[in-house]
C-alpha cells in the first residue's frame, strides 16, 4: 500500500498513518511518501512508541520515503 502524504504538515501525516495502520493486518507494509521535514523525526518515533517496524527510510531527497510494517 502506498500512502501519499505530500503536502500535509505536522501533525497530519502521523494522524493519517495512525488511522491507516489501524485498518490493515499485522505484518502488512505501507510505503509512506512525505515532503514534511518533521516526518524525518516523527515517523521513526511513531513506529518505536506504537511497536511497528520502520523497515527502510530514505530522507536525503524529497519526497521522503518510509517503509513501515505493522506490528502489534
mmCIF file of the N, C-alpha and C atoms, coordinates in Angstrom:
data_MODEL
# 
_entry.id   MODEL 
# 
loop_
_atom_site.group_PDB 
_atom_site.id 
_atom_site.type_symbol 
_atom_site.label_atom_id 
_atom_site.label_alt_id 
_atom_site.label_comp_id 
_atom_site.label_asym_id 
_atom_site.label_entity_id 
_atom_site.label_seq_id 
_atom_site.pdbx_PDB_ins_code 
_atom_site.Cartn_x 
_atom_site.Cartn_y 
_atom_site.Cartn_z 
_atom_site.occupancy 
_atom_site.B_iso_or_equiv 
_atom_site.pdbx_formal_charge 
_atom_site.auth_seq_id 
_atom_site.auth_comp_id 
_atom_site.auth_asym_id 
_atom_site.auth_atom_id 
_atom_site.pdbx_PDB_model_num 
ATOM 1   N N  . UNK A 1 1  ? 0.854  -1.166 0.000  1.00 0.00 ? 1  UNK A N  1 
ATOM 2   C CA . UNK A 1 1  ? 0.000  0.000  0.000  1.00 0.00 ? 1  UNK A CA 1 
ATOM 3   C C  . UNK A 1 1  ? 0.902  1.232  0.000  1.00 0.00 ? 1  UNK A C  1 
ATOM 4   N N  . UNK A 1 2  ? 0.562  2.215  -0.796 1.00 0.00 ? 2  UNK A N  1 
ATOM 5   C CA . UNK A 1 2  ? 1.302  3.477  -0.839 1.00 0.00 ? 2  UNK A CA 1 
ATOM 6   C C  . UNK A 1 2  ? 0.423  4.560  -0.237 1.00 0.00 ? 2  UNK A C  1 
ATOM 7   N N  . UNK A 1 3  ? 0.996  5.297  0.690  1.00 0.00 ? 3  UNK A N  1 
ATOM 8   C CA . UNK A 1 3  ? 0.291  6.375  1.369  1.00 0.00 ? 3  UNK A CA 1 
ATOM 9   C C  . UNK A 1 3  ? 0.979  7.682  0.989  1.00 0.00 ? 3  UNK A C  1 
ATOM 10  N N  . UNK A 1 4  ? 0.343  8.462  0.113  1.00 0.00 ? 4  UNK A N  1 
ATOM 11  C CA . UNK A 1 4  ? 0.923  9.711  -0.367 1.00 0.00 ? 4  UNK A CA 1 
ATOM 12  C C  . UNK A 1 4  ? 0.497  10.851 0.554  1.00 0.00 ? 4  UNK A C  1 
ATOM 13  N N  . UNK A 1 5  ? 1.443  11.344 1.352  1.00 0.00 ? 5  UNK A N  1 
ATOM 14  C CA . UNK A 1 5  ? 1.156  12.417 2.305  1.00 0.00 ? 5  UNK A CA 1 
ATOM 15  C C  . UNK A 1 5  ? 1.829  13.726 1.903  1.00 0.00 ? 5  UNK A C  1 
ATOM 16  N N  . UNK A 1 6  ? 2.209  13.824 0.647  1.00 0.00 ? 6  UNK A N  1 
ATOM 17  C CA . UNK A 1 6  ? 2.871  15.034 0.160  1.00 0.00 ? 6  UNK A CA 1 
ATOM 18  C C  . UNK A 1 6  ? 1.906  16.208 0.273  1.00 0.00 ? 6  UNK A C  1 
ATOM 19  N N  . UNK A 1 7  ? 2.413  17.293 0.850  1.00 0.00 ? 7  UNK A N  1 
ATOM 20  C CA . UNK A 1 7  ? 1.600  18.491 1.047  1.00 0.00 ? 7  UNK A CA 1 
ATOM 21  C C  . UNK A 1 7  ? 1.016  18.609 2.439  1.00 0.00 ? 7  UNK A C  1 
ATOM 22  N N  . UNK A 1 8  ? 0.965  17.506 3.184  1.00 0.00 ? 8  UNK A N  1 
ATOM 23  C CA . UNK A 1 8  ? 0.447  17.556 4.552  1.00 0.00 ? 8  UNK A CA 1 
ATOM 24  C C  . UNK A 1 8  ? 1.552  17.981 5.508  1.00 0.00 ? 8  UNK A C  1 
ATOM 25  N N  . UNK A 1 9  ? 1.179  18.721 6.534  1.00 0.00 ? 9  UNK A N  1 
ATOM 26  C CA . UNK A 1 9  ? 2.132  19.203 7.529  1.00 0.00 ? 9  UNK A CA 1 
ATOM 27  C C  . UNK A 1 9  ? 1.764  18.684 8.900  1.00 0.00 ? 9  UNK A C  1 
ATOM 28  N N  . UNK A 1 10 ? 2.781  18.614 9.757  1.00 0.00 ? 10 UNK A N  1 
ATOM 29  C CA . UNK A 1 10 ? 2.635  18.126 11.125 1.00 0.00 ? 10 UNK A CA 1 
ATOM 30  C C  . UNK A 1 10 ? 1.456  18.825 11.809 1.00 0.00 ? 10 UNK A C  1 
ATOM 31  N N  . UNK A 1 11 ? 0.575  18.072 12.440 1.00 0.00 ? 11 UNK A N  1 
ATOM 32  C CA . UNK A 1 11 ? 0.621  16.659 12.803 1.00 0.00 ? 11 UNK A CA 1 
ATOM 33  C C  . UNK A 1 11 ? -0.140 15.745 11.841 1.00 0.00 ? 11 UNK A C  1 
ATOM 34  N N  . UNK A 1 12 ? -0.600 16.277 10.720 1.00 0.00 ? 12 UNK A N  1 
ATOM 35  C CA . UNK A 1 12 ? -1.449 15.497 9.809  1.00 0.00 ? 12 UNK A CA 1 
ATOM 36  C C  . UNK A 1 12 ? -0.838 14.177 9.325  1.00 0.00 ? 12 UNK A C  1 
ATOM 37  N N  . UNK A 1 13 ? 0.435  14.131 8.915  1.00 0.00 ? 13 UNK A N  1 
ATOM 38  C CA . UNK A 1 13 ? 0.966  12.849 8.435  1.00 0.00 ? 13 UNK A CA 1 
ATOM 39  C C  . UNK A 1 13 ? 0.850  11.722 9.460  1.00 0.00 ? 13 UNK A C  1 
ATOM 40  N N  . UNK A 1 14 ? 1.173  11.992 10.708 1.00 0.00 ? 14 UNK A N  1 
ATOM 41  C CA . UNK A 1 14 ? 1.094  10.947 11.737 1.00 0.00 ? 14 UNK A CA 1 
ATOM 42  C C  . UNK A 1 14 ? -0.357 10.545 11.980 1.00 0.00 ? 14 UNK A C  1 
ATOM 43  N N  . UNK A 1 15 ? -1.267 11.504 11.935 1.00 0.00 ? 15 UNK A N  1 
ATOM 44  C CA . UNK A 1 15 ? -2.682 11.185 12.135 1.00 0.00 ? 15 UNK A CA 1 
ATOM 45  C C  . UNK A 1 15 ? -3.183 10.251 11.031 1.00 0.00 ? 15 UNK A C  1 
ATOM 46  N N  . UNK A 1 16 ? -2.807 10.528 9.790  1.00 0.00 ? 16 UNK A N  1 
ATOM 47  C CA . UNK A 1 16 ? -3.232 9.693  8.661  1.00 0.00 ? 16 UNK A CA 1 
ATOM 48  C C  . UNK A 1 16 ? -2.586 8.308  8.744  1.00 0.00 ? 16 UNK A C  1 
ATOM 49  N N  . UNK A 1 17 ? -1.298 8.262  9.089  1.00 0.00 ? 17 UNK A N  1 
ATOM 50  C CA . UNK A 1 17 ? -0.613 6.968  9.228  1.00 0.00 ? 17 UNK A CA 1 
ATOM 51  C C  . UNK A 1 17 ? -1.283 6.138  10.315 1.00 0.00 ? 17 UNK A C  1 
ATOM 52  N N  . UNK A 1 18 ? -1.558 6.760  11.435 1.00 0.00 ? 18 UNK A N  1 
ATOM 53  C CA . UNK A 1 18 ? -2.174 6.026  12.550 1.00 0.00 ? 18 UNK A CA 1 
ATOM 54  C C  . UNK A 1 18 ? -3.532 5.447  12.146 1.00 0.00 ? 18 UNK A C  1 
ATOM 55  N N  . UNK A 1 19 ? -4.349 6.251  11.476 1.00 0.00 ? 19 UNK A N  1 
ATOM 56  C CA . UNK A 1 19 ? -5.669 5.782  11.042 1.00 0.00 ? 19 UNK A CA 1 
ATOM 57  C C  . UNK A 1 19 ? -5.532 4.640  10.027 1.00 0.00 ? 19 UNK A C  1 
ATOM 58  N N  . UNK A 1 20 ? -4.602 4.780  9.106  1.00 0.00 ? 20 UNK A N  1 
ATOM 59  C CA . UNK A 1 20 ? -4.401 3.760  8.075  1.00 0.00 ? 20 UNK A CA 1 
ATOM 60  C C  . UNK A 1 20 ? -3.893 2.459  8.672  1.00 0.00 ? 20 UNK A C  1 
ATOM 61  N N  . UNK A 1 21 ? -2.942 2.557  9.570  1.00 0.00 ? 21 UNK A N  1 
ATOM 62  C CA . UNK A 1 21 ? -2.323 1.357  10.140 1.00 0.00 ? 21 UNK A CA 1 
ATOM 63  C C  . UNK A 1 21 ? -3.309 0.572  11.000 1.00 0.00 ? 21 UNK A C  1 
ATOM 64  N N  . UNK A 1 22 ? -4.294 1.259  11.554 1.00 0.00 ? 22 UNK A N  1 
ATOM 65  C CA . UNK A 1 22 ? -5.337 0.567  12.325 1.00 0.00 ? 22 UNK A CA 1 
ATOM 66  C C  . UNK A 1 22 ? -6.178 -0.341 11.441 1.00 0.00 ? 22 UNK A C  1 
ATOM 67  N N  . UNK A 1 23 ? -6.278 0.008  10.164 1.00 0.00 ? 23 UNK A N  1 
ATOM 68  C CA . UNK A 1 23 ? -7.165 -0.709 9.247  1.00 0.00 ? 23 UNK A CA 1 
ATOM 69  C C  . UNK A 1 23 ? -6.468 -1.753 8.384  1.00 0.00 ? 23 UNK A C  1 
ATOM 70  N N  . UNK A 1 24 ? -5.227 -2.076 8.707  1.00 0.00 ? 24 UNK A N  1 
ATOM 71  C CA . UNK A 1 24 ? -4.541 -3.134 7.970  1.00 0.00 ? 24 UNK A CA 1 
ATOM 72  C C  . UNK A 1 24 ? -4.197 -4.265 8.932  1.00 0.00 ? 24 UNK A C  1 
ATOM 73  N N  . UNK A 1 25 ? -3.808 -5.393 8.369  1.00 0.00 ? 25 UNK A N  1 
ATOM 74  C CA . UNK A 1 25 ? -3.488 -6.567 9.187  1.00 0.00 ? 25 UNK A CA 1 
ATOM 75  C C  . UNK A 1 25 ? -2.042 -6.518 9.673  1.00 0.00 ? 25 UNK A C  1 
ATOM 76  N N  . UNK A 1 26 ? -1.789 -7.242 10.748 1.00 0.00 ? 26 UNK A N  1 
ATOM 77  C CA . UNK A 1 26 ? -0.438 -7.361 11.285 1.00 0.00 ? 26 UNK A CA 1 
ATOM 78  C C  . UNK A 1 26 ? 0.499  -7.868 10.189 1.00 0.00 ? 26 UNK A C  1 
ATOM 79  N N  . UNK A 1 27 ? 1.683  -7.312 10.152 1.00 0.00 ? 27 UNK A N  1 
ATOM 80  C CA . UNK A 1 27 ? 2.754  -7.639 9.197  1.00 0.00 ? 27 UNK A CA 1 
ATOM 81  C C  . UNK A 1 27 ? 2.547  -7.063 7.804  1.00 0.00 ? 27 UNK A C  1 
ATOM 82  N N  . UNK A 1 28 ? 1.433  -6.372 7.548  1.00 0.00 ? 28 UNK A N  1 
ATOM 83  C CA . UNK A 1 28 ? 1.282  -5.685 6.266  1.00 0.00 ? 28 UNK A CA 1 
ATOM 84  C C  . UNK A 1 28 ? 2.207  -4.482 6.247  1.00 0.00 ? 28 UNK A C  1 
ATOM 85  N N  . UNK A 1 29 ? 2.569  -4.062 5.027  1.00 0.00 ? 29 UNK A N  1 
ATOM 86  C CA . UNK A 1 29 ? 3.513  -2.957 4.873  1.00 0.00 ? 29 UNK A CA 1 
ATOM 87  C C  . UNK A 1 29 ? 2.846  -1.755 4.224  1.00 0.00 ? 29 UNK A C  1 
ATOM 88  N N  . UNK A 1 30 ? 3.362  -0.582 4.568  1.00 0.00 ? 30 UNK A N  1 
ATOM 89  C CA . UNK A 1 30 ? 2.899  0.677  3.991  1.00 0.00 ? 30 UNK A CA 1 
ATOM 90  C C  . UNK A 1 30 ? 4.132  1.459  3.548  1.00 0.00 ? 30 UNK A C  1 
ATOM 91  N N  . UNK A 1 31 ? 4.107  1.964  2.329  1.00 0.00 ? 31 UNK A N  1 
ATOM 92  C CA . UNK A 1 31 ? 5.134  2.879  1.861  1.00 0.00 ? 31 UNK A CA 1 
ATOM 93  C C  . UNK A 1 31 ? 4.569  4.287  1.997  1.00 0.00 ? 31 UNK A C  1 
ATOM 94  N N  . UNK A 1 32 ? 5.217  5.101  2.818  1.00 0.00 ? 32 UNK A N  1 
ATOM 95  C CA . UNK A 1 32 ? 4.758  6.462  3.074  1.00 0.00 ? 32 UNK A CA 1 
ATOM 96  C C  . UNK A 1 32 ? 5.642  7.432  2.297  1.00 0.00 ? 32 UNK A C  1 
ATOM 97  N N  . UNK A 1 33 ? 5.006  8.337  1.561  1.00 0.00 ? 33 UNK A N  1 
ATOM 98  C CA . UNK A 1 33 ? 5.700  9.411  0.857  1.00 0.00 ? 33 UNK A CA 1 
ATOM 99  C C  . UNK A 1 33 ? 5.327  10.722 1.525  1.00 0.00 ? 33 UNK A C  1 
ATOM 100 N N  . UNK A 1 34 ? 6.334  11.530 1.858  1.00 0.00 ? 34 UNK A N  1 
ATOM 101 C CA . UNK A 1 34 ? 6.067  12.791 2.540  1.00 0.00 ? 34 UNK A CA 1 
ATOM 102 C C  . UNK A 1 34 ? 7.123  13.821 2.163  1.00 0.00 ? 34 UNK A C  1 
ATOM 103 N N  . UNK A 1 35 ? 6.733  15.091 2.206  1.00 0.00 ? 35 UNK A N  1 
ATOM 104 C CA . UNK A 1 35 ? 7.704  16.167 1.997  1.00 0.00 ? 35 UNK A CA 1 
ATOM 105 C C  . UNK A 1 35 ? 7.815  17.075 3.224  1.00 0.00 ? 35 UNK A C  1 
ATOM 106 N N  . UNK A 1 36 ? 7.201  16.685 4.322  1.00 0.00 ? 36 UNK A N  1 
ATOM 107 C CA . UNK A 1 36 ? 7.260  17.457 5.567  1.00 0.00 ? 36 UNK A CA 1 
ATOM 108 C C  . UNK A 1 36 ? 8.532  17.081 6.325  1.00 0.00 ? 36 UNK A C  1 
ATOM 109 N N  . UNK A 1 37 ? 9.450  18.028 6.557  1.00 0.00 ? 37 UNK A N  1 
ATOM 110 C CA . UNK A 1 37 ? 10.687 17.717 7.282  1.00 0.00 ? 37 UNK A CA 1 
ATOM 111 C C  . UNK A 1 37 ? 10.452 17.103 8.661  1.00 0.00 ? 37 UNK A C  1 
ATOM 112 N N  . UNK A 1 38 ? 9.349  17.409 9.303  1.00 0.00 ? 38 UNK A N  1 
ATOM 113 C CA . UNK A 1 38 ? 9.065  16.864 10.637 1.00 0.00 ? 38 UNK A CA 1 
ATOM 114 C C  . UNK A 1 38 ? 8.873  15.350 10.604 1.00 0.00 ? 38 UNK A C  1 
ATOM 115 N N  . UNK A 1 39 ? 8.495  14.795 9.453  1.00 0.00 ? 39 UNK A N  1 
ATOM 116 C CA . UNK A 1 39 ? 8.282  13.344 9.387  1.00 0.00 ? 39 UNK A CA 1 
ATOM 117 C C  . UNK A 1 39 ? 9.584  12.566 9.545  1.00 0.00 ? 39 UNK A C  1 
ATOM 118 N N  . UNK A 1 40 ? 10.719 13.201 9.257  1.00 0.00 ? 40 UNK A N  1 
ATOM 119 C CA . UNK A 1 40 ? 12.010 12.520 9.436  1.00 0.00 ? 40 UNK A CA 1 
ATOM 120 C C  . UNK A 1 40 ? 12.217 12.140 10.897 1.00 0.00 ? 40 UNK A C  1 
ATOM 121 N N  . UNK A 1 41 ? 11.645 12.903 11.796 1.00 0.00 ? 41 UNK A N  1 
ATOM 122 C CA . UNK A 1 41 ? 11.715 12.630 13.233 1.00 0.00 ? 41 UNK A CA 1 
ATOM 123 C C  . UNK A 1 41 ? 10.466 11.895 13.709 1.00 0.00 ? 41 UNK A C  1 
ATOM 124 N N  . UNK A 1 42 ? 9.306  12.341 13.237 1.00 0.00 ? 42 UNK A N  1 
ATOM 125 C CA . UNK A 1 42 ? 8.032  11.841 13.764 1.00 0.00 ? 42 UNK A CA 1 
ATOM 126 C C  . UNK A 1 42 ? 7.735  10.385 13.411 1.00 0.00 ? 42 UNK A C  1 
ATOM 127 N N  . UNK A 1 43 ? 8.003  9.974  12.189 1.00 0.00 ? 43 UNK A N  1 
ATOM 128 C CA . UNK A 1 43 ? 7.663  8.606  11.781 1.00 0.00 ? 43 UNK A CA 1 
ATOM 129 C C  . UNK A 1 43 ? 8.512  7.566  12.518 1.00 0.00 ? 43 UNK A C  1 
ATOM 130 N N  . UNK A 1 44 ? 9.837  7.729  12.620 1.00 0.00 ? 44 UNK A N  1 
ATOM 131 C CA . UNK A 1 44 ? 10.595 6.762  13.432 1.00 0.00 ? 44 UNK A CA 1 
ATOM 132 C C  . UNK A 1 44 ? 10.121 6.712  14.885 1.00 0.00 ? 44 UNK A C  1 
ATOM 133 N N  . UNK A 1 45 ? 9.808  7.861  15.472 1.00 0.00 ? 45 UNK A N  1 
ATOM 134 C CA . UNK A 1 45 ? 9.304  7.885  16.850 1.00 0.00 ? 45 UNK A CA 1 
ATOM 135 C C  . UNK A 1 45 ? 7.948  7.198  16.957 1.00 0.00 ? 45 UNK A C  1 
ATOM 136 N N  . UNK A 1 46 ? 7.068  7.445  15.998 1.00 0.00 ? 46 UNK A N  1 
ATOM 137 C CA . UNK A 1 46 ? 5.759  6.798  15.982 1.00 0.00 ? 46 UNK A CA 1 
ATOM 138 C C  . UNK A 1 46 ? 5.924  5.278  15.950 1.00 0.00 ? 46 UNK A C  1 
ATOM 139 N N  . UNK A 1 47 ? 6.785  4.794  15.058 1.00 0.00 ? 47 UNK A N  1 
ATOM 140 C CA . UNK A 1 47 ? 6.999  3.341  14.948 1.00 0.00 ? 47 UNK A CA 1 
ATOM 141 C C  . UNK A 1 47 ? 7.529  2.768  16.253 1.00 0.00 ? 47 UNK A C  1 
ATOM 142 N N  . UNK A 1 48 ? 8.455  3.457  16.872 1.00 0.00 ? 48 UNK A N  1 
ATOM 143 C CA . UNK A 1 48 ? 9.038  2.973  18.126 1.00 0.00 ? 48 UNK A CA 1 
ATOM 144 C C  . UNK A 1 48 ? 7.983  2.885  19.229 1.00 0.00 ? 48 UNK A C  1 
ATOM 145 N N  . UNK A 1 49 ? 7.251  3.963  19.424 1.00 0.00 ? 49 UNK A N  1 
ATOM 146 C CA . UNK A 1 49 ? 6.292  4.007  20.528 1.00 0.00 ? 49 UNK A CA 1 
ATOM 147 C C  . UNK A 1 49 ? 5.053  3.148  20.292 1.00 0.00 ? 49 UNK A C  1 
ATOM 148 N N  . UNK A 1 50 ? 4.671  2.949  19.027 1.00 0.00 ? 50 UNK A N  1 
ATOM 149 C CA . UNK A 1 50 ? 3.482  2.159  18.724 1.00 0.00 ? 50 UNK A CA 1 
ATOM 150 C C  . UNK A 1 50 ? 3.826  0.707  18.371 1.00 0.00 ? 50 UNK A C  1 
ATOM 151 N N  . UNK A 1 51 ? 5.103  0.362  18.467 1.00 0.00 ? 51 UNK A N  1 
ATOM 152 C CA . UNK A 1 51 ? 5.597  -1.003 18.246 1.00 0.00 ? 51 UNK A CA 1 
ATOM 153 C C  . UNK A 1 51 ? 5.365  -1.516 16.825 1.00 0.00 ? 51 UNK A C  1 
ATOM 154 N N  . UNK A 1 52 ? 5.590  -0.630 15.859 1.00 0.00 ? 52 UNK A N  1 
ATOM 155 C CA . UNK A 1 52 ? 5.613  -1.006 14.451 1.00 0.00 ? 52 UNK A CA 1 
ATOM 156 C C  . UNK A 1 52 ? 7.075  -0.991 14.014 1.00 0.00 ? 52 UNK A C  1 
ATOM 157 N N  . UNK A 1 53 ? 7.359  -1.529 12.843 1.00 0.00 ? 53 UNK A N  1 
ATOM 158 C CA . UNK A 1 53 ? 8.731  -1.564 12.366 1.00 0.00 ? 53 UNK A CA 1 
ATOM 159 C C  . UNK A 1 53 ? 8.937  -0.561 11.243 1.00 0.00 ? 53 UNK A C  1 
ATOM 160 N N  . UNK A 1 54 ? 10.007 0.197  11.344 1.00 0.00 ? 54 UNK A N  1 
ATOM 161 C CA . UNK A 1 54 ? 10.450 1.046  10.246 1.00 0.00 ? 54 UNK A CA 1 
ATOM 162 C C  . UNK A 1 54 ? 11.505 0.235  9.503  1.00 0.00 ? 54 UNK A C  1 
ATOM 163 N N  . UNK A 1 55 ? 11.105 -0.370 8.396  1.00 0.00 ? 55 UNK A N  1 
ATOM 164 C CA . UNK A 1 55 ? 11.982 -1.292 7.676  1.00 0.00 ? 55 UNK A CA 1 
ATOM 165 C C  . UNK A 1 55 ? 13.053 -0.571 6.878  1.00 0.00 ? 55 UNK A C  1 
ATOM 166 N N  . UNK A 1 56 ? 12.680 0.573  6.320  1.00 0.00 ? 56 UNK A N  1 
ATOM 167 C CA . UNK A 1 56 ? 13.595 1.299  5.448  1.00 0.00 ? 56 UNK A CA 1 
ATOM 168 C C  . UNK A 1 56 ? 13.141 2.747  5.376  1.00 0.00 ? 56 UNK A C  1 
ATOM 169 N N  . UNK A 1 57 ? 14.092 3.646  5.227  1.00 0.00 ? 57 UNK A N  1 
ATOM 170 C CA . UNK A 1 57 ? 13.725 5.040  5.012  1.00 0.00 ? 57 UNK A CA 1 
ATOM 171 C C  . UNK A 1 57 ? 14.771 5.733  4.150  1.00 0.00 ? 57 UNK A C  1 
ATOM 172 N N  . UNK A 1 58 ? 14.308 6.671  3.358  1.00 0.00 ? 58 UNK A N  1 
ATOM 173 C CA . UNK A 1 58 ? 15.157 7.491  2.501  1.00 0.00 ? 58 UNK A CA 1 
ATOM 174 C C  . UNK A 1 58 ? 14.786 8.938  2.783  1.00 0.00 ? 58 UNK A C  1 
ATOM 175 N N  . UNK A 1 59 ? 15.688 9.652  3.453  1.00 0.00 ? 59 UNK A N  1 
ATOM 176 C CA . UNK A 1 59 ? 15.353 11.015 3.885  1.00 0.00 ? 59 UNK A CA 1 
ATOM 177 C C  . UNK A 1 59 ? 16.349 12.053 3.374  1.00 0.00 ? 59 UNK A C  1 
ATOM 178 N N  . UNK A 1 60 ? 17.112 11.708 2.342  1.00 0.00 ? 60 UNK A N  1 
ATOM 179 C CA . UNK A 1 60 ? 18.075 12.670 1.813  1.00 0.00 ? 60 UNK A CA 1 
ATOM 180 C C  . UNK A 1 60 ? 17.482 13.539 0.712  1.00 0.00 ? 60 UNK A C  1 
ATOM 181 N N  . UNK A 1 61 ? 16.478 13.030 0.019  1.00 0.00 ? 61 UNK A N  1 
ATOM 182 C CA . UNK A 1 61 ? 15.820 13.808 -1.031 1.00 0.00 ? 61 UNK A CA 1 
ATOM 183 C C  . UNK A 1 61 ? 14.307 13.708 -0.863 1.00 0.00 ? 61 UNK A C  1 
ATOM 184 N N  . UNK A 1 62 ? 13.612 14.731 -1.345 1.00 0.00 ? 62 UNK A N  1 
ATOM 185 C CA . UNK A 1 62 ? 12.148 14.720 -1.280 1.00 0.00 ? 62 UNK A CA 1 
ATOM 186 C C  . UNK A 1 62 ? 11.598 14.093 -2.548 1.00 0.00 ? 62 UNK A C  1 
ATOM 187 N N  . UNK A 1 63 ? 10.492 13.384 -2.480 1.00 0.00 ? 63 UNK A N  1 
ATOM 188 C CA . UNK A 1 63 ? 9.750  13.098 -1.256 1.00 0.00 ? 63 UNK A CA 1 
ATOM 189 C C  . UNK A 1 63 ? 10.481 12.060 -0.409 1.00 0.00 ? 63 UNK A C  1 
ATOM 190 N N  . UNK A 1 64 ? 10.380 12.223 0.893  1.00 0.00 ? 64 UNK A N  1 
ATOM 191 C CA . UNK A 1 64 ? 10.943 11.243 1.812  1.00 0.00 ? 64 UNK A CA 1 
ATOM 192 C C  . UNK A 1 64 ? 10.120 9.966  1.690  1.00 0.00 ? 64 UNK A C  1 
ATOM 193 N N  . UNK A 1 65 ? 10.790 8.833  1.862  1.00 0.00 ? 65 UNK A N  1 
ATOM 194 C CA . UNK A 1 65 ? 10.117 7.529  1.758  1.00 0.00 ? 65 UNK A CA 1 
ATOM 195 C C  . UNK A 1 65 ? 10.367 6.728  3.029  1.00 0.00 ? 65 UNK A C  1 
ATOM 196 N N  . UNK A 1 66 ? 9.305  6.151  3.550  1.00 0.00 ? 66 UNK A N  1 
ATOM 197 C CA . UNK A 1 66 ? 9.372  5.335  4.760  1.00 0.00 ? 66 UNK A CA 1 
ATOM 198 C C  . UNK A 1 66 ? 8.603  4.045  4.504  1.00 0.00 ? 66 UNK A C  1 
ATOM 199 N N  . UNK A 1 67 ? 9.233  2.916  4.748  1.00 0.00 ? 67 UNK A N  1 
ATOM 200 C CA . UNK A 1 67 ? 8.556  1.631  4.616  1.00 0.00 ? 67 UNK A CA 1 
ATOM 201 C C  . UNK A 1 67 ? 8.267  1.117  6.019  1.00 0.00 ? 67 UNK A C  1 
ATOM 202 N N  . UNK A 1 68 ? 6.989  1.040  6.358  1.00 0.00 ? 68 UNK A N  1 
ATOM 203 C CA . UNK A 1 68 ? 6.550  0.618  7.684  1.00 0.00 ? 68 UNK A CA 1 
ATOM 204 C C  . UNK A 1 68 ? 5.904  -0.753 7.610  1.00 0.00 ? 68 UNK A C  1 
ATOM 205 N N  . UNK A 1 69 ? 6.080  -1.515 8.671  1.00 0.00 ? 69 UNK A N  1 
ATOM 206 C CA . UNK A 1 69 ? 5.435  -2.818 8.804  1.00 0.00 ? 69 UNK A CA 1 
ATOM 207 C C  . UNK A 1 69 ? 4.642  -2.802 10.098 1.00 0.00 ? 69 UNK A C  1 
ATOM 208 N N  . UNK A 1 70 ? 3.361  -3.124 9.990  1.00 0.00 ? 70 UNK A N  1 
ATOM 209 C CA . UNK A 1 70 ? 2.505  -3.104 11.167 1.00 0.00 ? 70 UNK A CA 1 
ATOM 210 C C  . UNK A 1 70 ? 2.949  -4.164 12.161 1.00 0.00 ? 70 UNK A C  1 
ATOM 211 N N  . UNK A 1 71 ? 3.070  -3.739 13.408 1.00 0.00 ? 71 UNK A N  1 
ATOM 212 C CA . UNK A 1 71 ? 3.432  -4.652 14.488 1.00 0.00 ? 71 UNK A CA 1 
ATOM 213 C C  . UNK A 1 71 ? 2.190  -5.079 15.237 1.00 0.00 ? 71 UNK A C  1 
ATOM 214 N N  . UNK A 1 72 ? 2.194  -4.858 16.545 1.00 0.00 ? 72 UNK A N  1 
ATOM 215 C CA . UNK A 1 72 ? 1.065  -5.247 17.386 1.00 0.00 ? 72 UNK A CA 1 
ATOM 216 C C  . UNK A 1 72 ? -0.159 -4.547 16.899 1.00 0.00 ? 72 UNK A C  1 
# 
